[in-house]
């Protein structure tokens, strides 16, 4: 059974704080092993990738077979059914249309002192996307990572997708093709991250690495950050549902289970002002857990990390949600948009009972790569902005320098940076002599 809390209980604050602080991530200490793998890739390049792929994925490769050939991609794409291809195309079209609207505009203007100022957005030159491998890999994640990169204008996009025992998910390759991916490598783990960061004889280095992975991949991304950019370090999935009495309990139960079935460490939370609805949802969850294919995983998640919280009113629900800062927030109330305006911290918000979170995972349009573990308090989901850099522009006229230069000189002198001040003074002196 999940954790049951009520804001009317005397010990609510203590128990809610404990819920917030519960450690859900199974993060073994792999940093030393990852550091060794990264050093080995840097030292031996392709030879290390080949050796580790044989060791971990039981797949014998050579430098020539690290990447899928165009002919291999064609063959795997041909295995995708027409229905699956159409679904991927629908998702790709909607994701692309949404992210096109995120593109920021350049700006350049002249201020009252005569200085011309602005900024310019440019894409990173190359990005690497990590995709967990095998038949359980997710083509939707390929679309969500690759399409924003291409919309941003990334010139070269590479994917690393391990193929343990040679097993390939054809939908992943089809998604990569639809998204405009340029290179697909059948490598994984920390070694793939290292190859993207530092390059090998076959794998050219990239500027930014995105995509989910296991503890080794997460540790490798932490270690290479600074050499390259990364998107985020994602933890187990989570959903929080705010619901009033006027909801279908089975729908809410399925929404909660949609995240619980991801991982035993996932978390599903229901907050409602209706104790009766809470009871019905719990019963509906128990009924669904009898038949779900992934009931062992979902059941463990619900038992260990699930929570049902009853509140006095929906404003109280919003306040608790903001403290949780969930990855996914469903608002199933009479006025979801109005209530959402009070929800300050959430990775993605799904409005109304007809908007299950699963729509956002596939075809809604917004990105499904989202901050977890309360990091929505300070970060955002993946977007085109993750693949863009902003460069500022400034141009002084003689009049503008004369107007603001003396202040710069004074500040430079106050910081004992003589050459800074002199670089301004030399120009001011010339203006004064003229």
C-alpha positions as CSV (number, residue, x, y, z in Angstrom):
1,X,0.0,0.0,0.0
2,X,1.2,3.6,-0.6
3,X,1.9,6.2,2.0
4,X,-1.3,7.9,3.2
5,X,-1.1,11.4,4.5
6,X,-3.6,14.1,5.4
7,X,-2.9,17.8,6.0
8,X,-5.2,17.5,9.0
9,X,-3.0,15.0,10.8
10,X,-0.8,16.4,13.6
11,X,2.3,14.7,12.2
12,X,1.7,15.7,8.6
13,X,4.6,18.1,8.2
14,X,7.1,15.5,9.6
15,X,5.8,12.8,7.3
16,X,5.6,15.0,4.2
17,X,9.1,16.2,4.8
18,X,10.3,12.6,5.1
19,X,8.5,11.9,1.8
20,X,10.3,14.7,0.1
21,X,13.6,13.5,1.4
22,X,13.2,9.8,0.6
23,X,16.1,8.5,-1.5
24,X,14.6,6.7,-4.5
25,X,17.7,6.4,-6.7
26,X,19.7,3.2,-6.8
27,X,23.0,4.9,-7.4
28,X,25.9,2.6,-6.7
29,X,29.3,4.2,-6.3
30,X,30.6,3.6,-9.8
31,X,32.6,6.8,-10.2
32,X,36.0,5.1,-9.9
33,X,35.1,2.5,-12.5
34,X,33.7,5.3,-14.8
35,X,36.9,7.4,-14.4
36,X,38.9,4.3,-15.4
37,X,36.7,3.7,-18.5
38,X,37.0,7.4,-19.6
39,X,40.8,7.3,-19.2
40,X,41.0,4.1,-21.2
41,X,38.8,5.5,-24.0
42,X,41.0,8.5,-24.2
43,X,44.2,6.4,-24.3
44,X,43.1,3.6,-26.6
45,X,40.2,5.0,-28.6
46,X,38.4,2.5,-30.9
47,X,40.3,-0.5,-29.4
48,X,38.7,0.3,-26.0
49,X,35.2,0.7,-27.4
50,X,35.6,-2.7,-29.2
51,X,36.8,-4.4,-26.1
52,X,34.2,-3.0,-23.8
53,X,31.4,-3.7,-26.3
54,X,32.5,-7.4,-26.4
55,X,32.6,-7.5,-22.6
56,X,29.4,-5.8,-21.7
57,X,27.2,-6.3,-24.8
58,X,28.6,-9.6,-25.9
59,X,29.0,-8.2,-29.4
60,X,32.2,-8.4,-31.4
61,X,32.8,-5.3,-33.4
62,X,35.7,-3.6,-35.3
63,X,36.4,0.0,-36.0
64,X,34.6,-0.5,-39.3
65,X,31.4,-1.8,-37.7
66,X,31.1,0.6,-34.7
67,X,28.6,2.6,-36.7
68,X,25.5,1.3,-38.6
69,X,25.9,1.6,-42.3
70,X,23.2,3.3,-44.4
71,X,22.3,-0.1,-45.9
72,X,21.9,-1.6,-42.4
73,X,19.6,1.3,-41.4
74,X,17.6,0.8,-44.5
75,X,17.2,-2.9,-43.7
76,X,16.0,-2.3,-40.1
77,X,13.7,0.5,-41.1
78,X,12.1,-1.9,-43.6
79,X,11.1,-4.0,-40.6
80,X,8.9,-1.2,-39.1
81,X,5.2,-1.7,-39.8
82,X,3.3,0.9,-41.7
83,X,1.2,1.6,-38.6
84,X,4.3,2.1,-36.4
85,X,5.9,4.3,-39.0
86,X,2.8,6.4,-39.2
87,X,2.7,6.8,-35.5
88,X,6.4,7.9,-35.4
89,X,5.8,10.3,-38.2
90,X,2.8,11.8,-36.3
91,X,4.9,12.2,-33.2
92,X,7.9,13.7,-35.1
93,X,5.6,16.2,-36.9
94,X,4.1,17.4,-33.7
95,X,7.3,17.5,-31.7
96,X,9.0,19.5,-34.5
97,X,6.1,22.0,-34.8
98,X,6.2,22.6,-31.1
99,X,9.9,23.1,-30.9
100,X,10.0,25.4,-33.9
101,X,8.0,27.9,-31.9
102,X,10.7,27.8,-29.1
103,X,13.4,29.3,-31.4
104,X,14.5,32.7,-29.9
105,X,15.1,35.8,-31.9
106,X,18.3,37.7,-32.3
107,X,18.3,41.3,-31.2
108,X,20.3,44.5,-31.9
109,X,19.4,48.0,-30.8
110,X,20.9,51.4,-30.0
111,X,20.5,52.7,-26.5
112,X,20.1,56.4,-25.5
113,X,23.9,56.8,-25.1
114,X,24.5,55.7,-28.7
115,X,25.9,52.3,-27.9
116,X,24.7,49.4,-30.1
117,X,23.9,46.3,-28.1
118,X,22.3,42.9,-28.7
119,X,22.7,39.2,-28.8
120,X,22.8,36.5,-31.4
121,X,21.8,32.8,-31.1
122,X,23.9,30.1,-32.7
123,X,23.7,26.3,-32.4
124,X,26.3,24.0,-31.1
125,X,28.1,22.4,-34.0
126,X,27.7,18.8,-33.0
127,X,25.6,16.9,-30.4
128,X,25.6,13.3,-29.2
129,X,22.4,11.6,-28.0
130,X,22.6,8.6,-25.7
131,X,19.8,6.0,-26.2
132,X,19.5,3.0,-23.8
133,X,19.8,-0.1,-25.9
134,X,18.3,-3.4,-26.8
135,X,14.7,-4.2,-27.5
136,X,13.6,-2.1,-24.5
137,X,15.0,1.1,-26.0
138,X,12.7,4.0,-26.6
139,X,12.2,5.5,-30.0
140,X,10.2,8.3,-28.5
141,X,13.3,9.5,-26.6
142,X,15.2,9.6,-29.9
143,X,12.6,12.0,-31.3
144,X,12.5,14.1,-28.2
145,X,16.3,14.6,-28.1
146,X,17.1,14.7,-31.8
147,X,14.4,16.9,-33.2
148,X,15.1,19.9,-30.9
149,X,18.7,19.7,-31.9
150,X,18.0,19.7,-35.6
151,X,15.4,22.5,-35.1
152,X,18.1,24.5,-33.4
153,X,20.4,24.0,-36.4
154,X,22.9,21.5,-35.1
155,X,24.9,20.5,-38.1
156,X,26.0,17.0,-36.9
157,X,23.9,14.8,-34.7
158,X,25.2,11.4,-33.5
159,X,23.5,8.6,-31.6
160,X,25.0,6.0,-29.3
161,X,22.6,3.0,-28.9
162,X,24.1,-0.2,-27.5
163,X,22.8,-3.5,-29.1
164,X,23.4,-6.2,-26.5
165,X,23.8,-9.6,-28.1
166,X,23.3,-7.8,-31.4
167,X,19.6,-7.1,-30.7
168,X,18.4,-3.9,-32.5
169,X,15.1,-2.1,-32.1
170,X,14.2,-1.1,-35.6
171,X,11.9,1.7,-34.4
172,X,14.9,3.4,-32.8
173,X,16.7,3.5,-36.2
174,X,13.5,4.7,-37.9
175,X,13.0,7.5,-35.3
176,X,16.6,8.5,-35.9
177,X,16.1,8.7,-39.6
178,X,12.9,10.7,-39.2
179,X,14.7,13.1,-36.8
180,X,17.6,13.7,-39.2
181,X,20.3,11.9,-37.2
182,X,23.6,11.8,-39.1
183,X,25.5,8.9,-37.4
184,X,24.4,5.9,-35.3
185,X,26.9,4.0,-33.2
186,X,26.2,0.6,-31.6
187,X,28.1,1.4,-28.4
188,X,26.9,2.2,-24.9
189,X,27.8,2.8,-21.3
190,X,30.4,5.2,-20.0
191,X,32.6,4.4,-22.9
192,X,30.0,5.9,-25.4
193,X,29.9,9.1,-23.3
194,X,33.7,9.2,-23.3
195,X,33.8,8.7,-27.0
196,X,31.4,11.6,-27.6
197,X,33.3,13.8,-25.2
198,X,36.9,13.1,-26.3
199,X,36.6,11.4,-29.7
200,X,38.3,8.2,-31.0
201,X,39.6,7.2,-34.4
202,X,36.1,6.6,-35.6
203,X,33.8,8.7,-33.3
204,X,34.3,12.4,-33.7
205,X,33.8,14.4,-30.5
206,X,30.7,16.5,-30.0
207,X,29.9,19.7,-28.1
208,X,26.9,18.5,-26.1
209,X,25.6,15.2,-24.8
210,X,22.0,14.5,-24.0
211,X,19.8,11.5,-23.2
212,X,19.1,9.1,-20.3
213,X,21.2,6.2,-19.1
214,X,22.1,4.0,-16.2
215,X,24.3,4.9,-13.2
216,X,27.5,4.5,-15.4
217,X,26.1,6.8,-18.0
218,X,25.0,9.4,-15.5
219,X,28.4,9.3,-13.7
220,X,30.2,9.6,-17.1
221,X,28.1,12.6,-18.0
222,X,29.0,14.3,-14.7
223,X,32.7,13.6,-15.3
224,X,32.8,14.9,-18.9
225,X,30.8,18.1,-18.1
226,X,33.0,21.0,-18.8
227,X,34.7,19.3,-21.7
228,X,31.3,19.1,-23.2
229,X,27.8,20.3,-22.2
230,X,25.2,17.9,-20.9
231,X,21.4,18.2,-20.6
232,X,20.8,17.0,-17.0
233,X,21.3,14.0,-14.7
234,X,17.9,12.4,-14.7
235,X,16.6,10.2,-11.8
236,X,13.6,7.9,-11.6
237,X,10.4,9.0,-13.2
238,X,7.6,10.7,-11.2
239,X,4.1,11.9,-11.5
240,X,1.9,14.0,-9.2
241,X,-1.9,14.2,-9.8
242,X,-4.0,17.0,-8.3
243,X,-7.6,15.9,-8.6
244,X,-11.1,17.0,-7.4
245,X,-14.0,14.7,-6.7
246,X,-15.3,14.9,-10.3
247,X,-12.9,12.3,-11.9
248,X,-12.9,8.8,-13.1
249,X,-10.9,6.8,-10.4
250,X,-9.7,4.3,-13.0
251,X,-8.3,7.0,-15.2
252,X,-6.3,8.4,-12.4
253,X,-5.2,5.0,-11.3
254,X,-3.8,4.3,-14.8
255,X,-2.1,7.7,-14.9
256,X,-0.4,6.9,-11.6
257,X,0.6,3.5,-12.9
258,X,1.9,4.9,-16.2
259,X,4.9,6.2,-14.2
260,X,5.1,3.4,-11.6
261,X,5.6,0.8,-14.4
262,X,8.8,2.6,-15.5
263,X,10.9,1.6,-12.6
264,X,10.6,0.2,-9.0
265,X,12.1,3.6,-7.9
266,X,9.5,5.7,-9.7
267,X,7.1,7.7,-7.7
268,X,3.4,8.3,-8.1
269,X,1.5,10.8,-5.9
270,X,-2.2,11.7,-5.7
271,X,-3.3,14.9,-4.0
272,X,-7.0,15.4,-3.6
273,X,-9.5,17.3,-1.6
274,X,-11.9,14.3,-1.8
275,X,-11.2,11.5,0.7
276,X,-13.8,9.5,-1.2
277,X,-12.0,9.8,-4.5
278,X,-8.8,8.9,-2.8
279,X,-10.3,5.6,-1.6
280,X,-11.7,4.8,-5.0
281,X,-8.4,5.5,-6.8
282,X,-6.5,3.3,-4.4
283,X,-9.0,0.5,-5.1
284,X,-8.7,1.1,-8.8
285,X,-4.9,0.9,-8.6
286,X,-5.1,-2.4,-6.7
287,X,-7.4,-3.8,-9.4
288,X,-5.1,-2.7,-12.2
289,X,-2.1,-4.2,-10.5
290,X,-3.7,-7.6,-10.8
291,X,-3.5,-7.5,-14.6
292,X,-0.8,-5.1,-15.7
293,X,2.1,-6.8,-17.6
294,X,4.6,-4.8,-15.5
295,X,2.7,-5.3,-12.3
296,X,5.7,-6.4,-10.3
297,X,7.6,-3.2,-11.1
298,X,4.6,-0.9,-10.8
299,X,3.5,-2.6,-7.6
300,X,6.9,-2.2,-5.9
301,X,7.0,1.5,-6.9
302,X,3.5,2.1,-5.6
303,X,4.1,0.2,-2.4
304,X,7.5,1.8,-1.6
305,X,7.2,5.3,-3.0
306,X,3.5,5.9,-3.9
307,X,1.6,8.5,-1.8
308,X,-2.0,9.6,-1.4
309,X,-2.5,12.9,0.2
310,X,-5.8,14.5,1.2
311,X,-6.0,18.2,1.6
312,X,-8.5,20.8,2.8
313,X,-8.7,22.6,-0.5
314,X,-7.0,22.8,-3.9
315,X,-4.9,25.8,-2.9
316,X,-3.3,23.5,-0.3
317,X,-2.8,20.9,-3.0
318,X,-0.9,23.5,-5.1
319,X,1.3,24.5,-2.2
320,X,2.3,20.9,-1.6
321,X,2.9,20.3,-5.4
322,X,5.2,23.2,-5.5
323,X,7.3,21.7,-2.7
324,X,7.5,18.4,-4.5
325,X,8.3,20.1,-7.9
326,X,7.3,17.0,-9.8
327,X,8.6,15.9,-13.2
328,X,5.0,15.4,-14.4
329,X,2.0,17.3,-12.9
330,X,-1.5,16.4,-13.9
331,X,-4.2,18.9,-12.9
332,X,-7.6,17.1,-13.1
333,X,-9.9,19.8,-11.7
334,X,-12.8,21.9,-12.9
335,X,-10.5,24.8,-13.9
336,X,-7.1,23.3,-14.5
337,X,-5.6,26.2,-16.4
338,X,-6.5,28.7,-13.7
339,X,-5.1,26.4,-11.0
340,X,-1.9,25.8,-13.1
341,X,-1.1,29.5,-12.9
342,X,-0.3,28.9,-9.2
343,X,1.9,25.9,-9.9
344,X,5.4,27.4,-10.0
345,X,7.6,24.3,-9.9
346,X,6.9,21.4,-12.3
347,X,8.7,19.9,-15.3
348,X,5.5,19.6,-17.4
349,X,1.9,20.3,-16.7
350,X,-1.0,18.3,-18.2
351,X,-4.3,20.1,-18.0
352,X,-7.6,18.4,-17.4
353,X,-8.9,14.8,-17.3
354,X,-8.6,14.3,-21.0
355,X,-4.8,14.9,-21.0
356,X,-3.0,11.8,-19.7
357,X,0.7,12.2,-19.1
358,X,1.3,9.5,-21.7
359,X,0.2,11.9,-24.4
360,X,3.2,14.0,-23.5
361,X,5.5,11.0,-23.7
362,X,4.8,10.5,-27.3
363,X,2.7,12.9,-29.4
364,X,1.7,16.0,-27.4
365,X,4.5,18.1,-28.7
366,X,6.3,19.4,-25.6
367,X,9.5,17.5,-24.7
368,X,9.4,14.5,-22.4
369,X,13.0,14.9,-21.2
370,X,12.2,16.6,-17.9
371,X,13.9,17.5,-14.6
372,X,13.4,14.9,-11.8
373,X,14.2,14.7,-8.1
374,X,12.8,18.2,-7.3
375,X,15.2,19.8,-9.8
376,X,12.2,21.5,-11.5
377,X,12.7,24.1,-8.8
378,X,15.6,25.4,-10.8
379,X,15.7,23.8,-14.2
380,X,13.6,23.1,-17.2
381,X,12.8,20.3,-19.6
382,X,14.9,19.8,-22.8
383,X,14.3,22.4,-25.5
384,X,15.9,24.0,-28.5
385,X,17.6,26.3,-26.1
386,X,19.7,23.4,-24.9
387,X,21.3,23.2,-28.3
388,X,21.8,27.0,-28.7
389,X,24.4,29.5,-27.4
390,X,23.8,33.2,-26.9
391,X,26.6,35.5,-27.9
392,X,26.3,39.1,-26.9
393,X,27.1,42.0,-29.2
394,X,28.3,45.5,-28.3
395,X,29.5,48.5,-30.4
396,X,30.5,51.9,-29.1
397,X,30.5,55.1,-31.1
398,X,32.9,57.8,-30.0
399,X,30.0,59.7,-28.4
400,X,28.9,56.5,-26.6
401,X,32.4,55.9,-25.2
402,X,32.7,59.4,-24.1
403,X,29.3,59.1,-22.2
404,X,29.9,55.8,-20.4
405,X,33.7,55.3,-20.6
406,X,34.6,57.3,-17.5
407,X,32.4,55.1,-15.3
408,X,34.2,52.0,-16.7
409,X,37.6,53.6,-16.0
410,X,36.7,54.4,-12.4
411,X,35.4,50.9,-11.8
412,X,38.6,49.4,-13.4
413,X,40.8,51.5,-11.1
414,X,38.7,50.6,-8.1
415,X,39.5,46.9,-8.8
416,X,43.3,47.7,-9.4
417,X,43.1,46.6,-13.0
418,X,45.3,49.3,-14.5
419,X,45.3,48.1,-18.1
420,X,41.5,47.9,-18.1
421,X,41.3,51.5,-17.2
422,X,44.0,52.6,-19.5
423,X,42.4,50.9,-22.5
424,X,39.4,53.2,-22.0
425,X,41.5,56.3,-21.0
426,X,43.6,56.1,-24.2
427,X,40.5,56.4,-26.3
428,X,39.0,59.1,-24.2
429,X,42.2,61.1,-24.4
430,X,42.2,60.9,-28.1
431,X,38.6,62.1,-28.2
432,X,39.4,65.0,-25.9
433,X,42.4,66.0,-28.0
434,X,40.3,66.0,-31.1
